[in-house]
Amino acid sequence: MVKKVALLHYTAPPVVGGVESVLAHHAGRMAAAGHTVTVVAARGEPWASNIGFVRLPLADSRHPETLAAKAQLDAGHIPPGFEAQVDQLAAQVQAAVAGMDVLIAHNVCSLNKNLALTAALRRLSAAPGFPRLILWHHDLAWTTPRYLPELHAGYPWDLLRTDWPAVTHVVVSAERRRELAGLLGIAPARIHVIPNGIDVRAFLKLEPLTAQLVEKLHLLPAAPLLLLPVRITPRKNIELALRVIAALRAEAALRADATLRADATLRADATQAAQLDMSRPALVVTGPLGPHNPANAGYLEELRALREQLGLTHAVSFLAEHVPAYLPDPVIADFYRVADALFLPSREEGFGIPMLEAAFSRRPIFCTDIPPLRELGGSEAVYFSPDADPAQVASLIHQRLTGDPAYRIAVRTRNAFTWEQIYAKYVEPLLTEAET
């Protein structure tokens, strides 16, 4: 169901700040989902054609009237014109959000940056027909020592530590929930925890083609994601890579089964059981067919048949099946940033450029123990025979990666903290709840 949503903060992009960034990601995801979205702020500029923008100068934390009032409020005095300022802001906010279903106020009811705006929202929240109000608390003035000298008992400062009727509280972490529950004297269960996230495409500066392939092939949830940046030709020994992925998946299933058998609580909780082992090994082979041997087309068909035989249809991706030409160098570089490790099972190499690329990308290297690769990898790479038992190679990979804290936190983060995941899991359901 399409909703009309307003997001309120002192400022909005292109003003730089953590809350501004979160607000922009929320607004973008909501608009992409089909909702009508309007940002209400004092400073900032419209940044997308599908996101409305309403400017309220008096809502600014740095407006001259706001700063003058704050100077007196910080000293414990309510300025003579404070209620008139509240009246003016209440009228402006009410006009800005008229007809909206939901109003999400970011931090303006948590901090003492503009207490007239806080008081105006408190008054409006009880008015008939006002949108459902969600208070999104990133920071809490009353639990932050640096703000305490500016806070005093009574109105309007107590608005920041009072549970307003008929509002929804959202915080960004479990610690903030603990603080807010104690501050407001309410049950923690009444407070939603919705974490912030990361825009993977923007952060990694992915090329459009890379981003398209990563999304199409569902690569981010893979763990580990092994990169094999070679042309499809028999000397690259790609069949071993497929058998290693199958062995890694079998190992992961055994570990999950053993944990479930040992833990009755997990057995009783199907959701937890499904999330128990995030290990979903996958392989990306970036290269096209080798250009000089017509037999390479038959080799690809053999690999496809083996992929199906091993049940790896969604776990092994040959990018040659999706992109007919050579991938540009920037796209190959992107895949080093997306992947967890380089896997190079070649039977023969003259040099081994992927080893250098992996080194510059700070990715672990798993490769065959042949002289050119040994010369490049020294004692830092993990080696195996081109004819190794796939289960043994899988064990080497598992031990090396799971012993690496950087790998573990990377897997956990990309399985829980992308904006796509956060929006789908938390924000969209919150909008629906706010409508009921």
Buried (B, 14 or more C-beta within 10 A) or exposed (E): EEBBBBBBBBBBBEBEBEBBBBBBBBBBBBBEBEBBBBBBBBBBEEBBEEBBBBBBEBBBBEBEBBEEBBEEBBEEEBBEEBEEBBBBBBEBBBEBBEEBBBBBBBBBBBBBBBBBBBBBBBBBBEEEEBBBBBBBBBBBBBBEEEBEEBBBEEEBBEBBBBBBEEBBBBBBEEEBBBBBBEBBEEEEEEBBBBBBBBBBBEEBEBBEBBBBBBBEBEBBBBBBBBBBBBBBBBBBBBBBBBBBBBBBBBBBEEBBEEBBEEBEEBEEEEEEBEEBBBBBBBBBBBBBBBEEEEEBEEBBEEBBEBBEEBEBEEBBBBBBEEBEEBBEEEBBBBBBBBBBBBBBBBEEBEEBEBBEBBBEBEBBBBBBBBEBBBEBBEEEBBBBEBEBBBBEBBBBBBEBBBEBEEBBEBBEEBBBBBBBBBBEEBBBEBBEEBEE
